[in-house]
């Protein structure tokens, strides 16, 4: 199958069956062999309690290597509402969300993880808030079953990000949210490569609301967001929605200049007024050299991050590549296997 992510996104008209609103679930999956079938069963049970809607379930296999794809293929055979977008390789969680939104056709689009930390029953509360008039509904964590380190760093990051950007990014929220058709189509116009989807959604405006929930533990397996990936996502969030790091370099430069002037005045004063005292300069020299070297490397690192983002955008490569789209629905179900990406 050709790379569908090279197409310019077009408006995706809402699809309804028998007048019932269609709700699309965007479900990124990466190495969830032990838990994906149980997740699907839980989701089906939850959706069974709301028969007034029709549903499509878009699973995005983000280059899994543990047999997850075979399970998804079996799920698709037994549930005609399921479509599986199979990536040619691992492109990352944010790209998987992007591909799912490109593929979704619903009047509302719900993004959620498949490890059961985002409870399927809570997605029904998002739908209720949407029906009451909200165009974007964020699922905000009231509590979470994570390590102390992860909870502390996440708490600090969201508040730092909110204080350093002009975008009002909701705190304590991940990518678990609902968007109506208009909001989803607007998000599909955002095609930058270094993606921080939750920031993009918050920046669009629309009528936004929140649903509070208690986040559960993972059903099986290990977290797919270790410290390295968390740090990368945090950098994408800061550099994608804030120029605060660049402003910090300027402030740091003025601070270093001020300290340097103080040191110069001190050295000249000792030379002029106390020439009989030998200034011990080795320790001070090493401190100054190492400090300035650290400041310069930090500054170059920040500048390099912004330059790297610019370089990636200029390359203009596709955001993701799809190997195939697996579906056992009929044409009448809207399963034409066409994605919308850029």
C-alpha positions as CSV (number, residue, x, y, z in Angstrom):
1,X,0.0,0.0,0.0
2,X,1.4,3.5,-0.8
3,X,2.3,5.9,2.0
4,X,-1.1,7.5,2.8
5,X,0.5,10.1,5.1
6,X,1.7,12.1,2.1
7,X,-1.8,13.3,1.3
8,X,-3.1,16.7,2.2
9,X,-5.9,16.2,4.7
10,X,-9.4,17.0,3.5
11,X,-12.5,17.5,5.6
12,X,-13.8,14.1,6.7
13,X,-17.6,14.3,6.7
14,X,-19.4,12.7,9.7
15,X,-20.8,9.3,9.0
16,X,-24.1,8.1,10.5
17,X,-26.0,4.9,10.3
18,X,-29.7,5.1,10.6
19,X,-29.4,8.6,12.1
20,X,-27.4,7.4,15.1
21,X,-24.2,9.5,15.7
22,X,-21.0,7.7,14.9
23,X,-18.3,7.7,17.6
24,X,-14.7,6.8,16.5
25,X,-12.2,5.4,19.0
26,X,-8.5,6.0,18.2
27,X,-6.5,3.3,19.9
28,X,-2.7,3.4,19.6
29,X,-1.1,0.0,20.3
30,X,2.6,-0.9,20.8
31,X,3.6,-4.4,22.1
32,X,0.4,-5.0,24.1
33,X,0.1,-8.7,23.3
34,X,-0.7,-9.7,26.9
35,X,-3.5,-7.2,27.3
36,X,-5.0,-6.0,24.1
37,X,-7.7,-8.7,23.8
38,X,-8.8,-8.0,27.4
39,X,-8.9,-4.3,26.6
40,X,-11.1,-4.9,23.6
41,X,-13.5,-7.0,25.6
42,X,-13.8,-4.3,28.3
43,X,-14.4,-1.7,25.7
44,X,-17.1,-3.7,24.0
45,X,-18.9,-4.2,27.3
46,X,-18.8,-0.5,28.0
47,X,-20.1,0.4,24.5
48,X,-22.9,-2.2,24.9
49,X,-24.4,0.0,27.5
50,X,-24.9,2.9,25.0
51,X,-26.7,1.4,22.0
52,X,-28.0,4.8,20.9
53,X,-24.6,5.4,19.2
54,X,-22.7,3.5,16.5
55,X,-19.0,3.0,16.8
56,X,-15.9,2.4,14.9
57,X,-12.7,1.2,16.6
58,X,-9.5,2.3,14.9
59,X,-6.5,0.4,16.3
60,X,-3.0,1.7,15.2
61,X,-0.3,-1.0,15.4
62,X,2.8,1.1,16.0
63,X,5.3,-1.4,14.8
64,X,4.7,-4.0,17.5
65,X,7.1,-6.9,17.6
66,X,5.5,-9.2,20.1
67,X,2.6,-10.7,18.2
68,X,0.1,-7.9,18.9
69,X,-0.7,-7.6,15.2
70,X,-1.9,-11.1,15.0
71,X,-4.3,-10.5,17.9
72,X,-5.6,-7.3,16.3
73,X,-6.2,-9.2,13.0
74,X,-8.2,-11.8,14.9
75,X,-10.2,-9.1,16.7
76,X,-10.9,-7.4,13.3
77,X,-12.3,-10.7,11.9
78,X,-14.7,-11.0,14.8
79,X,-15.8,-7.4,15.1
80,X,-16.7,-5.6,11.9
81,X,-16.4,-2.2,13.6
82,X,-12.7,-2.7,13.9
83,X,-10.1,-1.3,11.5
84,X,-6.4,-1.9,12.1
85,X,-3.9,0.6,10.8
86,X,-0.6,-1.2,10.6
87,X,2.5,1.0,10.6
88,X,5.5,-0.1,8.5
89,X,7.7,0.5,11.6
90,X,7.5,2.1,15.0
91,X,6.8,5.9,14.6
92,X,5.9,6.7,18.2
93,X,2.7,7.3,20.2
94,X,2.1,10.8,19.0
95,X,2.3,9.7,15.3
96,X,0.0,6.8,16.0
97,X,-2.6,9.1,17.5
98,X,-2.2,11.3,14.4
99,X,-2.8,8.4,12.0
100,X,-5.8,7.3,13.9
101,X,-7.4,10.8,13.8
102,X,-6.6,10.9,10.0
103,X,-8.4,7.6,9.6
104,X,-11.4,8.2,11.9
105,X,-14.7,9.2,10.4
106,X,-16.9,9.7,13.4
107,X,-19.0,12.6,14.5
108,X,-16.9,12.4,17.6
109,X,-13.3,11.0,18.0
110,X,-12.1,9.6,21.3
111,X,-8.3,9.0,21.8
112,X,-7.3,6.6,24.6
113,X,-4.6,4.2,25.4
114,X,-5.1,0.4,25.4
115,X,-3.4,-0.6,28.6
116,X,-6.7,0.0,30.7
117,X,-5.1,2.9,32.6
118,X,-7.7,4.9,30.7
119,X,-10.9,3.1,31.8
120,X,-13.4,2.5,28.8
121,X,-16.3,3.4,31.1
122,X,-14.9,6.9,31.4
123,X,-15.1,7.4,27.6
124,X,-18.9,7.3,28.0
125,X,-18.7,10.3,30.3
126,X,-16.7,12.1,27.6
127,X,-19.6,11.4,25.2
128,X,-22.1,12.7,27.6
129,X,-20.1,16.0,27.9
130,X,-20.0,16.2,24.1
131,X,-23.7,15.7,23.8
132,X,-24.2,18.6,26.3
133,X,-22.4,21.0,24.0
134,X,-18.6,20.6,24.5
135,X,-16.5,20.4,21.4
136,X,-13.4,19.1,23.1
137,X,-13.6,17.1,26.4
138,X,-10.4,16.4,28.3
139,X,-10.1,13.4,30.7
140,X,-8.3,14.9,33.7
141,X,-6.6,12.6,36.2
142,X,-7.9,13.0,39.7
143,X,-5.4,10.3,40.9
144,X,-3.0,8.0,39.2
145,X,-1.4,4.6,40.1
146,X,2.3,5.5,39.2
147,X,5.6,5.7,41.0
148,X,6.3,8.7,43.2
149,X,9.0,9.9,40.7
150,X,6.6,9.8,37.7
151,X,3.8,11.5,39.6
152,X,6.1,14.2,40.9
153,X,7.8,15.0,37.5
154,X,4.5,14.9,35.6
155,X,3.0,17.3,38.2
156,X,5.9,19.7,37.9
157,X,6.1,19.5,34.1
158,X,2.5,20.4,33.4
159,X,2.6,23.4,35.6
160,X,6.0,24.5,34.2
161,X,4.6,24.2,30.7
162,X,1.4,26.1,31.5
163,X,3.3,28.9,33.1
164,X,5.8,29.3,30.2
165,X,3.3,29.2,27.3
166,X,0.5,31.4,26.1
167,X,-1.6,28.2,25.4
168,X,-3.8,27.2,28.3
169,X,-2.8,23.5,28.4
170,X,-4.9,21.6,30.9
171,X,-2.8,20.2,33.8
172,X,-2.9,16.5,34.7
173,X,-4.2,15.4,31.3
174,X,-2.7,13.0,28.8
175,X,-4.0,12.2,25.4
176,X,-7.3,10.7,26.7
177,X,-9.9,13.0,25.3
178,X,-12.8,13.5,22.9
179,X,-13.0,15.8,19.9
180,X,-16.1,16.5,17.8
181,X,-15.8,16.4,14.0
182,X,-15.0,20.0,13.6
183,X,-12.2,19.9,16.2
184,X,-10.8,16.7,14.8
185,X,-10.7,18.1,11.2
186,X,-9.0,21.2,12.6
187,X,-6.3,19.1,14.3
188,X,-5.7,17.2,11.1
189,X,-4.3,20.5,9.7
190,X,-1.5,20.4,12.2
191,X,1.3,18.5,10.4
192,X,4.5,19.3,12.3
193,X,6.8,16.4,13.0
194,X,7.8,17.0,16.6
195,X,4.3,16.5,17.9
196,X,2.8,17.3,21.3
197,X,-0.9,16.5,20.5
198,X,-2.3,17.6,23.9
199,X,-0.8,21.0,23.4
200,X,-2.1,21.2,19.8
201,X,-5.6,20.4,20.9
202,X,-5.6,23.0,23.7
203,X,-4.3,25.6,21.3
204,X,-7.2,25.3,18.9
205,X,-9.8,26.8,21.1
206,X,-13.4,25.6,20.7
207,X,-15.7,24.9,23.7
208,X,-13.6,22.7,26.0
209,X,-14.6,20.9,29.2
210,X,-13.1,18.3,31.5
211,X,-14.2,15.0,33.0
212,X,-12.3,13.9,36.1
213,X,-11.4,10.3,36.7
214,X,-9.1,8.0,38.7
215,X,-6.4,6.4,36.5
216,X,-6.0,2.7,37.0
217,X,-2.9,0.6,36.9
218,X,-1.7,-1.1,33.7
219,X,-3.5,-4.4,33.1
220,X,-0.4,-6.1,31.8
221,X,3.1,-5.5,30.5
222,X,5.4,-2.6,31.1
223,X,5.0,1.1,30.5
224,X,5.8,2.2,26.9
225,X,6.9,5.7,28.1
226,X,10.2,5.1,30.0
227,X,12.2,8.1,31.2
228,X,13.9,8.7,27.9
229,X,10.6,9.0,26.0
230,X,9.1,11.1,28.7
231,X,12.0,13.5,28.5
232,X,11.7,13.7,24.7
233,X,7.9,14.4,24.9
234,X,8.6,17.1,27.5
235,X,11.1,18.7,25.3
236,X,8.7,18.6,22.3
237,X,6.1,20.2,24.5
238,X,8.3,23.0,25.7
239,X,10.0,23.8,22.4
240,X,6.8,23.4,20.4
241,X,4.7,25.8,22.4
242,X,7.1,28.1,24.2
243,X,10.2,30.2,23.5
244,X,11.0,30.4,27.2
245,X,14.2,28.3,26.8
246,X,15.5,30.9,24.3
247,X,14.6,33.7,26.6
248,X,16.3,31.9,29.4
249,X,19.6,31.9,27.4
250,X,19.4,35.7,27.2
251,X,18.7,36.1,30.9
252,X,21.5,33.7,31.7
253,X,23.9,35.6,29.4
254,X,23.1,38.9,31.3
255,X,23.7,37.1,34.6
256,X,27.0,35.7,33.5
257,X,28.0,39.1,32.2
258,X,27.2,40.7,35.5
259,X,29.2,38.1,37.4
260,X,32.1,38.6,35.0
261,X,32.1,42.4,35.6
262,X,32.1,41.9,39.3
263,X,35.1,39.5,39.0
264,X,36.9,42.0,36.8
265,X,36.3,44.9,39.2
266,X,37.5,42.7,42.1
267,X,40.7,41.7,40.3
268,X,41.5,45.2,39.3
269,X,40.8,46.6,42.7
270,X,43.1,44.0,44.3
271,X,45.8,44.8,41.8
272,X,45.6,48.6,42.3
273,X,44.9,48.9,46.1
274,X,46.5,45.8,47.5
275,X,49.5,45.1,45.2
276,X,51.3,43.4,48.1
277,X,48.7,40.6,48.2
278,X,49.1,37.8,45.7
279,X,45.7,36.8,44.3
280,X,45.4,33.0,44.3
281,X,43.9,32.6,40.8
282,X,44.0,28.9,40.0
283,X,40.8,27.8,41.8
284,X,38.9,30.9,40.6
285,X,40.1,30.5,37.1
286,X,39.0,26.9,36.9
287,X,35.6,27.7,38.4
288,X,35.0,30.5,35.9
289,X,36.2,28.4,32.9
290,X,34.1,25.5,33.8
291,X,31.0,27.6,34.6
292,X,31.3,29.5,31.3
293,X,31.8,26.3,29.4
294,X,28.7,24.7,31.0
295,X,26.6,27.8,30.2
296,X,27.9,27.8,26.6
297,X,27.1,24.1,26.1
298,X,23.7,24.5,27.6
299,X,23.0,27.4,25.3
300,X,24.1,25.6,22.3
301,X,22.0,22.6,23.3
302,X,18.8,24.7,23.5
303,X,19.6,26.5,20.2
304,X,20.3,23.1,18.6
305,X,16.9,21.8,19.7
306,X,15.1,24.6,17.9
307,X,17.4,24.3,14.9
308,X,16.8,20.6,14.8
309,X,13.0,21.1,14.8
310,X,13.3,23.5,11.9
311,X,15.5,21.1,10.0
312,X,13.0,18.3,10.4
313,X,10.1,20.5,9.2
314,X,12.1,21.7,6.2
315,X,12.7,18.1,5.1
316,X,9.0,17.7,4.5
317,X,9.0,13.9,4.9
318,X,5.8,11.9,5.6
319,X,4.7,11.8,9.2
320,X,4.2,8.0,9.1
321,X,4.0,5.1,6.6
322,X,1.2,2.6,6.7
323,X,1.9,-1.0,5.5
324,X,-1.8,-1.9,5.3
325,X,-5.2,-1.2,6.7
326,X,-7.0,-4.3,7.9
327,X,-10.8,-4.3,8.0
328,X,-13.5,-6.9,7.5
329,X,-16.4,-4.4,7.3
330,X,-18.3,-3.8,4.1
331,X,-18.2,-0.7,1.9
332,X,-21.5,0.3,3.4
333,X,-19.8,0.4,6.8
334,X,-17.5,3.1,5.3
335,X,-14.4,0.8,5.4
336,X,-12.7,1.9,2.2
337,X,-9.2,1.7,3.7
338,X,-8.3,5.3,2.8
339,X,-6.4,7.3,5.3
340,X,-5.9,11.1,5.4
341,X,-2.5,12.3,6.3
342,X,0.3,14.6,5.4
